[in-house]
Amino acid sequence: MNVNTAVNLEDLRQIARRKLPRIAFDFIDGGVDDEDCMRRNREQFRRYQLVPRYLIDVSKRDQSTELLGRRYASPFGISPTGLAGLFHPGADELLAQAAKAADIPFLLSSASNCAVETAAKLAPDHVWFQIYGTRDERINSDLVKRARDCGVRTLVLSVDVPVNSNRERNRRNGFSRPFRMTPSVVLEALGHPAWVLRYLRTGGIPMMSNWAPYGREGATAAEVADLYGTLTPAPMIKWQTLERIRADWNGPLVVKGLLHPDDARQAAALGVDALIVSNHGGRQLDVAPTPIEMLPAIRAAVGNRVELMVDSGVRRGSDIVIARCLGARFAFFGRPTLFGAAAGGAHGIARALQIVRNEIDMVMAQIGCSTFDSLDERYLRTEDAGPDWGHAAPAAIELPIPNIRRQR
């Protein structure tokens, strides 16, 4: 199997598995602790069925979607993913260019190997910049300033990493700071000679370019990575940090990682423009709820004050349709495009995006919906719906909202 014959995202994952050493593949593929949260992210999508409507003209279909004042060709984008250059040289740049070609947003991670200034030049209308709060308020402010100065329109603050998590696959493989290439890791990696040669030819661990300006002059990639590790995560980050960023940033501001309706309500009150409901792809808290579970409650909490998006567990075009029916305007995914990069560079990334776009188009036709914007809960049925569902009035189907006890 190769990129050209991949028919779904799982095919690209399997190609990447063959091409990457275990230490690199597991960094992309793994979750936290027992990886239950990562599995539940997929299972929750399977709770829903899409109920088709027939005898409707779907000969023309439009999946373009307006988001934060701009219309994109498809209702999905690329989530922020760090260290992409480890899986394919220049992967961040390739992701930015692929997003531009597909007319979708690419959320460049502040932990990327490509500097925000470079990515903004490659895809000025499609690159968003994602940051974490750091232990140094001056760096927080400077990252915001750099995004503004290079013309980035949308800033994303991720808030769901107060501390490092227990990613057991990484620990077993020695993927931590300081980086340890144990004999077993080296031996396994030698079974992937093409990756090893690229790794050696490009100088080993790639530079975290967004952080290079904050290190000493001439600092190595390892030294910059260590600096990043001392300044993030920042457990002291509070709502006041978000307030300061909101005051410094005039463009659209997105908060990524909130799961509680009360937090969503507070973010809306502080003037945030949009939320990405996310559990970090199951990589932070293994007992966290899934975004799909929490989306209806968050939608009820914020109303139309902010635009809602989701990520975590999106692997099919039907997932994005379901998320839209539950109230999310957009969906993001990160692992599939990293697997695409590992499987075939620019061609692999483009193939991942095309697969998802084709699946959305096919699902829309199958359920009798010609425009993505017109999707709503009327197309949904849950697996626990009662036997009389088919006799219900044609109004919107009632979806259960999780019972979240308000924190006092």
C-alpha atoms as one frame of an Amber mdcrd trajectory, in Angstrom:
protein
   0.000   0.000   0.000   1.154   3.555  -0.757  -0.294   7.042  -0.440  -1.990
   6.812  -3.841  -3.900   3.675  -2.842  -4.894   4.881   0.649  -8.691   4.959
   0.815  -9.091   6.221   4.374  -7.090   7.874   7.151  -6.350   4.542   8.810
  -4.522   3.466   5.642  -2.225   6.493   5.998  -1.660   5.606   9.652  -0.568
   2.100   8.700   1.826   3.413   6.038   3.297   5.805   8.607   3.666   2.951
  11.093   5.834   1.070   8.596   7.968   4.102   7.769   8.558   5.533  11.254
  10.574   4.029  14.096   8.455   3.134  17.093   9.698   6.112  19.137   8.385
   8.541  16.487   5.186   6.673  15.615   4.201   6.308  19.264   4.753  10.024
  19.857   2.013  10.734  17.304  -0.233   7.779  17.995  -0.138   7.556  21.773
  -2.307   8.992  24.500  -2.043   9.255  28.266  -2.118   6.530  30.952  -4.265
   3.609  29.697  -5.363   5.592  26.598  -9.029   5.150  27.537  -9.833   8.769
  26.726  -8.338   8.424  23.270 -10.513   5.365  22.600 -13.643   7.061  23.965
 -13.101   9.959  21.577 -13.822   7.547  18.732 -16.547   5.604  20.524 -18.623
   8.708  21.240 -18.981   9.462  17.537 -20.381   5.951  17.109 -23.221   6.746
  19.532 -24.865   8.747  16.781 -26.461   7.768  13.515 -27.252  10.125  10.671
 -30.826   9.713   9.486 -31.067  10.155   5.704 -33.776  12.128   3.935 -34.543
  11.061   0.375 -36.252  12.509  -2.690 -34.156  15.659  -2.290 -32.000  17.144
  -5.045 -28.383  16.717  -3.943 -26.816  16.913  -7.386 -24.915  19.995  -6.205
 -23.355  20.055  -2.757 -21.533  22.831  -0.928 -19.426  22.101   2.161 -17.896
  25.559   2.386 -18.319  27.130   5.816 -17.960  30.604   7.270 -15.797  30.814
  10.364 -14.681  33.946  12.220 -15.664  36.194   9.357 -14.043  34.154   6.594
 -15.428  31.403   4.360 -13.331  28.250   3.967 -13.754  25.578   1.295 -14.338
  22.815   3.847 -15.492  22.673   7.481 -12.265  21.288   8.925  -8.713  22.340
   9.634  -5.373  21.048  10.873  -4.850  20.989  14.638  -1.607  22.267  16.203
   1.012  19.529  16.428   4.504  19.979  17.832   7.766  18.540  16.513   6.254
  17.758  13.097   9.690  18.085  11.520  10.753  14.928  13.336   8.369  12.861
  11.214   9.198  14.467   7.863  11.663  17.297   7.168   9.880  20.631   6.781
   6.516  19.114   7.739   5.182  22.361   9.243   5.867  24.225   6.019   4.207
  21.438   4.033   1.154  21.569   6.314   0.854  25.330   5.811   1.092  24.967
   2.044  -1.425  22.108   2.015  -3.880  24.187   4.048  -3.535  27.033   1.568
  -4.105  24.710  -1.387  -7.180  23.170   0.271  -8.430  26.558   1.546  -8.660
  25.473   5.181  -7.008  26.789   8.383  -3.744  25.402   9.752  -3.112  25.986
  13.454   0.650  26.341  13.714   1.842  25.193  17.129   4.216  27.389  19.090
   6.075  24.079  19.651   6.506  23.696  15.893   9.815  23.483  14.087   8.767
  26.263  11.716   8.781  29.853  12.956   5.467  31.686  12.817   7.048  34.332
  10.597   7.958  31.680   8.004   4.575  29.968   8.050   2.745  33.295   7.742
   4.673  34.074   4.565   3.832  30.684   3.065   0.091  30.816   3.793  -0.821
  34.301   5.061  -4.592  33.783   4.907  -4.643  30.271   6.333  -2.158  30.100
   9.221  -3.451  30.601  12.754  -0.956  30.668  15.615  -1.458  28.507  18.709
   0.332  29.372  21.951   0.489  28.112  25.526   0.863  30.375  28.493   4.470
  30.214  29.719   6.182  30.882  33.031   7.577  34.122  31.591   4.992  36.833
  30.973   7.413  38.649  28.672   7.532  35.643  26.348   3.734  35.393  26.391
   3.523  39.004  25.260   6.270  38.605  22.680   4.631  35.583  21.059   1.438
  37.589  20.680   3.392  40.535  19.259   5.239  38.331  16.773   1.964  36.843
  15.520   0.518  40.329  15.101   3.632  41.717  13.392   3.767  38.962  10.752
   0.104  39.327   9.852  -1.471  36.306  11.526  -5.203  36.982  11.775  -6.314
  34.397  14.359  -4.628  33.544  17.680  -5.345  30.331  19.610  -4.595  29.917
  23.324  -4.434  26.292  24.504  -5.323  26.018  28.185  -5.498  22.259  28.780
  -1.843  21.552  29.669  -1.332  22.810  33.241   1.315  20.105  33.799   2.962
  17.412  31.721   0.928  14.236  31.466   1.830  10.582  31.895   2.330   9.530
  28.283   3.518   6.020  28.955   4.488   5.130  25.399   6.874   8.083  25.326
   8.341   7.140  28.690   8.976   3.552  27.636  10.628   4.758  24.433  12.812
   7.334  26.199  11.055  10.218  24.417  11.529  12.777  27.150  13.931  15.529
  28.189  16.747  14.842  28.305  16.282  12.731  25.184  17.590   9.163  25.613
  18.402   6.936  22.639  18.595   3.604  24.449  20.148   0.572  22.690  16.709
  -0.988  22.152  15.377   2.241  20.623  18.396   2.509  18.306  18.088  -1.121
  17.243  14.389  -0.762  16.430  15.004   2.486  14.539  17.556   0.783  12.289
  14.662  -1.147  10.813  13.544   2.149   9.231  16.709   3.204   7.376  15.123
   5.938   5.268  13.955   7.770   8.381  17.304   7.272  10.125  19.198   8.689
   7.146  16.926  11.756   7.011  17.281  12.192  10.766  21.065  12.129  10.574
  21.253  14.218   7.405  19.113  16.990   8.931  21.106  17.079  12.170  18.911
  15.054  14.521  16.138  16.595  16.602  14.869  19.636  14.638  14.983  23.147
  16.059  11.905  24.548  17.803  12.206  27.737  15.794   9.571  29.762  17.636
  11.654  29.411  20.801  15.119  29.961  19.343  14.946  33.765  19.904  14.590
  33.203  23.653  17.683  31.029  24.024  21.312  32.001  24.012  22.903  33.027
  20.732  23.945  29.919  18.834  21.944  27.570  21.045  21.528  24.022  19.763
  18.173  22.410  19.075  18.548  20.378  22.268  19.252  23.515  24.318  16.211
  25.296  22.886  14.057  22.236  23.615  15.338  22.258  27.200  14.461  25.950
  27.493  10.964  25.200  26.244  10.710  22.424  28.824  11.630  24.769  31.683
   9.053  27.406  30.699   6.156  25.135  29.788   3.827  23.872  31.090   2.931
  26.793  33.333   0.598  25.672  36.138   0.204  29.235  37.392  -1.752  30.359
  34.311  -5.096  31.918  35.317  -8.029  33.743  33.777  -6.025  36.950  34.113
  -3.593  35.577  31.512  -6.454  35.218  29.052  -7.623  38.742  29.892  -4.155
  40.159  29.133  -3.942  38.305  25.843  -7.428  39.509  24.909  -6.335  43.090
  25.624  -3.183  42.695  23.494  -4.794  40.927  20.561  -7.182  42.805  18.267
  -8.025  39.929  15.937 -10.111  36.787  16.452  -9.106  34.997  19.667  -9.803
  31.292  20.143  -9.452  29.281  23.361  -8.699  25.591  22.900  -9.227  22.885
  25.505 -12.204  23.950  27.645 -14.650  21.161  28.509 -16.796  22.581  31.326
 -19.813  24.750  30.403 -19.011  27.229  33.200 -15.493  27.727  31.814 -16.951
  28.243  28.348 -19.380  30.805  29.741 -16.570  32.695  31.479 -14.413  32.709
  28.345 -17.329  34.139  26.387 -17.766  36.855  29.020 -14.104  37.835  28.580
 -14.614  38.477  24.881 -13.248  35.293  23.329 -14.496  34.865  19.766 -14.489
  31.078  19.524 -13.806  27.878  21.446 -12.282  24.604  20.321 -13.869  22.009
  22.584 -11.074  19.493  23.043  -9.470  17.009  25.425  -6.111  17.352  23.647
  -6.676  14.192  21.663  -6.716  12.092  24.834  -3.146  13.119  25.643  -3.649
  14.942  28.964  -6.333  13.527  31.303  -7.351   9.937  30.680 -10.610  10.258
  32.630 -11.725  13.457  30.888 -15.045  13.532  29.024 -15.016  13.720  25.255
 -15.751  16.914  23.317 -18.753  15.302  21.640 -20.261  14.504  25.045 -19.786
  18.072  26.277 -20.636  19.971  23.112 -24.429  20.240  23.657 -23.978  21.561
  27.202 -21.372  24.086  26.082 -23.593  25.176  23.205 -26.419  25.745  25.685
 -24.086  27.677  28.006 -22.702  30.147  25.460 -25.551  30.383  22.986 -24.505
  32.339  19.931 -21.965  34.521  21.729 -19.003  32.479  20.484 -18.417  30.106
  17.593 -17.802  26.488  18.574 -15.366  24.015  17.065 -14.161  20.572  18.150
 -11.116  18.397  17.876 -10.034  15.045  19.385 -10.918  11.773  17.713 -12.046
  13.112  14.316 -11.205  10.394  11.773 -14.097  10.374   9.309 -16.032  12.912
   7.318 -19.156  11.643   9.065 -17.592  12.705  12.399 -17.484  16.288  11.151
 -21.094  16.106   9.971 -22.158  14.760  13.389 -20.223  17.513  15.172 -21.986
  20.111  13.045 -25.385  18.629  13.903 -24.452  18.934  17.593 -23.601  22.612
  17.270 -19.947  22.801  16.161 -19.266  24.931  13.134 -15.869  23.404  12.431
 -13.707  20.394  13.345  -9.935  19.913  13.545  -7.615  16.916  13.502  -3.847
  16.591  13.901  -2.705  12.990  13.927  -4.013  12.152  10.411  -2.036  14.919
   8.722   1.119  13.961  10.644   0.621  10.387   9.455   0.118  11.757   5.954
   3.385  13.695   6.214   5.241  10.615   7.434   3.645   8.441   4.758   4.326
  10.676   1.788   5.326  14.250   2.591   3.268  16.886   0.795   1.417  14.255
  -1.219   0.485  12.337   1.919  -0.880  15.456   3.634  -2.908  16.382   0.552
  -4.252  12.843   0.389  -5.426  13.014   4.022  -7.282  16.269   3.400  -8.837
  15.007   0.162 -10.049  11.802   1.835 -11.901  13.780   4.495 -13.325  16.244
   2.003 -14.613  13.401  -0.187 -16.187  11.643   2.786 -18.044  14.794   3.854
 -19.358  15.262   0.328 -20.527  11.654   0.119 -22.233  11.728   3.527 -24.043
  14.957   2.694 -25.406  13.381  -0.473 -26.405  10.210   1.349 -28.422  12.059
   4.003 -30.077  14.475   1.588 -28.286  17.673   2.584 -26.907  19.923  -0.135
 -25.270  22.581   2.076 -23.141  21.957   5.156 -24.457  25.111   6.809 -27.982
  23.672   6.906 -27.051  20.637   9.020 -28.637  20.452  12.474 -29.853  17.947
  15.059 -32.794  16.868  12.909 -30.393  14.588  11.031 -29.228  12.838  14.210
 -30.358   9.770  16.081 -28.593   8.453  19.178 -28.065   4.737  19.708 -30.078
   4.934  22.945 -33.095   6.592  21.313 -36.380   5.005  22.370 -38.444   2.720
  20.130 -40.986   5.471  19.400 -38.407   7.821  17.898 -39.746   7.219  14.403
 -43.176   8.511  15.452 -41.860  11.739  16.924 -42.760  15.083  15.453 -40.361
  16.245  12.732 -38.979  18.971  14.981 -35.457  18.885  16.381 -34.529  15.673
  18.204 -33.867  16.183  21.885 -30.261  15.352  22.749 -29.212  14.601  26.340
 -27.115  17.288  27.968 -24.596  15.958  30.504 -25.459  16.743  34.096 -22.472
  18.878  35.099 -22.588  20.037  38.702 -21.740  23.700  38.909 -18.522  24.309
  40.847 -18.895  26.484  43.905
